[in-house]
Amino acid sequence: MFSARDAAWSIGTGTEGTVTSSYQRAGYDTVSLTFGWKVPFAGSNGTWDSRTAAQPRLAVIEQTGNGNEKAEMTYSIIDLGVDLDGAIRGRWEQLGGAARVLGWPTTSEADIPRVPAGRFNNFEHGALHFVDGVVHEMHGEILRSFVNSGLATNWALVTDETPLPDGQGRCNHFQDWSSTSPVPGTDASIY
């Protein structure tokens, strides 16, 4: 825990600063992490972090305090226990990381069988598939149906979970890669 205060003690200045730390895990490059915060005299407080290199097992959770006095900024460094990297990691973070619909990763990134350059990660409450340069997500009942149907061995997601016109239902679409052809076969959908 650390704190900062504006050096001049003058009215209307606010405060900002950074702290740099290193993270090392056997088998991975050392990563230098910089944590920053800004508490302006007027406006919203902010926090940020940056790294010198990608670290697929590392996640940083920031909590930004409120107010212009004694606003606490918290940074938690978490070893995910699995590798989460590249486009799949970016999509997971875009979807809100562990705090949102997918939860924490439960597997390292792996190949989708027979899908050229297809990759996936499983999470507590969902899955992300990387196919043809795009990452798609599924979760909830659709994920359960996908796993129970046996589609998981040769089928890949080609859409995000999408709301239906009735505003209540949802669906995902998949392509079959079970043939030896370099082109996917038939489509399947789960509603």
Backbone torsions as a table, in degrees:
resi	resn	phi	psi	omega
1	MET	NA	137.4	176.9
2	PHE	-141.6	162.1	179.0
3	SER	-139.3	163.6	179.2
4	ALA	-143.7	155.0	178.1
5	ARG	-143.7	146.2	178.5
6	ASP	-60.7	136.0	-173.1
7	ALA	-69.0	-32.9	-173.6
8	ALA	-81.6	-14.9	-175.5
9	TRP	52.7	36.2	-179.4
10	SER	-100.6	159.9	-178.2
11	ILE	-74.9	135.4	172.8
12	GLY	82.3	22.7	-177.1
13	THR	-104.9	-34.5	-175.4
14	GLY	72.1	-171.3	179.7
15	THR	-149.3	153.3	173.9
16	GLU	-154.2	159.8	-179.8
17	GLY	-176.9	179.3	179.3
18	THR	-142.0	156.7	172.1
19	VAL	-135.6	137.6	179.2
20	THR	-116.6	138.1	-178.5
21	SER	-140.8	163.8	177.8
22	SER	-114.3	150.5	177.2
23	TYR	-129.2	127.4	179.5
24	GLN	-129.1	134.1	174.3
25	ARG	-135.1	136.5	-179.0
26	ALA	-54.2	133.9	179.0
27	GLY	88.0	-3.2	-179.3
28	TYR	-128.3	155.3	176.2
29	ASP	-66.9	147.8	173.7
30	THR	-66.3	136.9	-179.7
31	VAL	-114.8	131.3	173.3
32	SER	-94.2	123.2	-178.1
33	LEU	-108.3	134.1	174.4
34	THR	-117.2	125.8	178.1
35	PHE	-109.1	132.4	-178.9
36	GLY	-128.1	156.1	177.8
37	TRP	-146.5	155.4	177.7
38	LYS	-145.3	124.4	177.0
39	VAL	-121.9	89.0	-177.5
40	PRO	-73.3	160.4	177.2
41	PHE	-62.1	-39.3	177.6
42	ALA	-129.5	141.7	179.9
43	GLY	106.1	-176.2	-174.9
44	SER	-84.1	146.6	173.8
45	ASN	-72.2	156.2	179.4
46	GLY	-145.3	151.3	174.1
47	THR	-132.1	158.1	177.1
48	TRP	-157.3	162.3	172.6
49	ASP	-142.4	154.5	175.6
50	SER	-142.5	159.6	-178.4
51	ARG	-131.7	153.4	177.9
52	THR	-80.6	-20.2	-179.2
53	ALA	-153.4	157.7	175.4
54	ALA	-68.2	140.7	177.0
55	GLN	-133.9	99.9	-171.3
56	PRO	-65.0	-15.9	-179.6
57	ARG	-98.8	-1.6	-171.4
58	LEU	-105.8	133.7	172.2
59	ALA	-130.3	143.4	176.9
60	VAL	-120.3	127.3	176.8
61	ILE	-110.5	126.4	-179.6
62	GLU	-107.5	139.8	171.5
63	GLN	-125.1	123.9	-175.9
64	THR	-101.6	122.6	179.8
65	GLY	-74.3	163.2	179.1
66	ASN	-106.3	161.1	176.0
67	GLY	91.7	168.3	-179.7
68	ASN	-108.3	7.9	173.8
69	GLU	-133.7	131.7	177.3
70	LYS	54.9	36.5	177.4
71	ALA	-76.4	117.0	-176.3
72	GLU	-87.7	128.1	175.8
73	MET	-110.4	127.2	-177.3
74	THR	-120.8	135.7	177.0
75	TYR	-124.8	123.0	177.2
76	SER	-111.1	124.8	176.8
77	ILE	-97.4	122.4	-174.0
78	ILE	-123.6	130.0	171.0
79	ASP	-85.3	115.5	-175.6
80	LEU	-67.1	-21.3	-178.2
81	GLY	83.1	-9.5	176.5
82	VAL	-140.9	161.5	177.2
83	ASP	-84.0	131.7	177.6
84	LEU	-138.2	112.2	-168.8
85	ASP	-143.7	173.3	171.2
86	GLY	57.8	-142.2	-175.0
87	ALA	-64.5	-35.8	179.3
88	ILE	-65.6	-42.9	177.8
89	ARG	-62.3	-42.9	179.3
90	GLY	-59.0	-42.5	179.2
91	ARG	-67.2	-41.7	177.1
92	TRP	-57.9	-46.0	178.5
93	GLU	-65.1	-40.4	178.3
94	GLN	-61.2	-35.6	179.1
95	LEU	-81.3	5.9	175.6
96	GLY	101.1	7.7	177.3
97	GLY	60.0	-147.3	-175.5
98	ALA	-67.0	-21.4	-175.7
99	ALA	-79.2	-7.5	-175.3
100	ARG	-115.0	-150.8	-167.8
101	VAL	-61.2	-35.2	-174.8
102	LEU	-83.7	-31.2	-176.4
103	GLY	78.4	-159.0	-177.0
104	TRP	-80.5	149.5	175.5
105	PRO	-67.3	144.3	179.0
106	THR	-116.9	-10.7	176.4
107	THR	-136.0	154.4	169.3
108	SER	-73.9	158.8	178.0
109	GLU	-59.2	136.8	-178.2
110	ALA	-142.9	165.2	178.0
111	ASP	-70.5	144.9	167.1
112	ILE	-87.5	119.6	-175.7
113	PRO	-51.8	132.4	175.0
114	ARG	68.7	-1.3	178.9
115	VAL	-95.6	113.3	-177.8
116	PRO	-56.6	121.7	-179.3
117	ALA	59.4	16.9	177.8
118	GLY	-79.6	133.8	-178.7
119	ARG	-133.6	157.7	176.9
120	PHE	-148.7	158.9	167.8
121	ASN	-134.3	140.4	171.8
122	ASN	-99.2	150.6	-179.2
123	PHE	-130.8	172.2	180.0
124	GLU	-53.3	-39.5	-172.4
125	HIS	-127.2	17.5	-178.7
126	GLY	-177.5	-168.1	179.3
127	ALA	-148.7	152.0	173.1
128	LEU	-122.3	133.6	177.0
129	HIS	-116.8	133.7	174.7
130	PHE	-106.5	110.9	-177.9
131	VAL	-138.2	132.1	178.8
132	ASP	53.5	38.1	175.7
133	GLY	79.2	7.8	-178.5
134	VAL	-127.2	141.8	177.8
135	VAL	-103.9	129.1	178.4
136	HIS	-121.1	153.5	-177.3
137	GLU	-121.1	150.6	170.3
138	MET	-144.4	154.5	-179.9
139	HIS	-160.5	-177.0	174.0
140	GLY	59.4	-140.5	-175.8
141	GLU	-64.1	-33.1	178.4
142	ILE	-65.1	-43.7	177.2
143	LEU	-59.9	-46.0	179.5
144	ARG	-59.9	-42.5	178.2
145	SER	-65.5	-39.7	178.8
146	PHE	-61.0	-48.9	-179.3
147	VAL	-65.3	-44.8	-177.6
148	ASN	-71.8	-20.7	-176.4
149	SER	-80.9	-15.7	-175.2
150	GLY	85.6	1.5	179.7
151	LEU	-67.8	-22.1	-172.4
152	ALA	-60.8	-19.1	-176.7
153	THR	-76.3	-32.8	-175.2
154	ASN	-136.3	3.7	-175.8
155	TRP	-109.4	144.9	-179.7
156	ALA	-127.1	144.1	176.5
157	LEU	-63.6	138.6	174.3
158	VAL	-126.1	1.9	174.2
159	THR	-142.5	158.8	168.1
160	ASP	-75.1	163.6	173.3
161	GLU	-63.3	124.5	-170.0
162	THR	-120.2	134.9	176.3
163	PRO	-69.6	146.2	176.3
164	LEU	-87.1	162.9	-178.3
165	PRO	-56.7	-26.1	-179.4
166	ASP	-73.7	-8.0	178.4
167	GLY	79.1	-4.3	-178.8
168	GLN	-114.9	-43.6	-178.9
169	GLY	-77.6	164.8	178.9
170	ARG	-143.1	159.4	178.7
171	CYS	-149.6	159.7	169.4
172	ASN	-133.1	149.4	177.1
173	HIS	-115.4	146.7	-175.2
174	PHE	-132.4	159.9	172.4
175	GLN	-122.2	144.7	-179.5
176	ASP	-89.3	123.9	178.5
177	TRP	-114.4	22.6	-174.0
178	SER	-75.8	-19.8	179.9
179	SER	-77.0	167.9	177.8
180	THR	-83.6	-4.5	178.7
181	SER	-68.7	145.3	177.5
182	PRO	-73.1	-5.0	-179.8
183	VAL	-106.0	135.9	-180.0
184	PRO	-64.9	154.4	-179.9
185	GLY	-88.4	-138.3	-174.0
186	THR	-64.7	161.0	176.2
187	ASP	-95.2	155.0	173.0
188	ALA	-135.9	154.6	177.9
189	SER	-136.3	147.0	172.7
190	ILE	-121.7	125.4	-179.5
191	TYR	-111.9	NA	NA
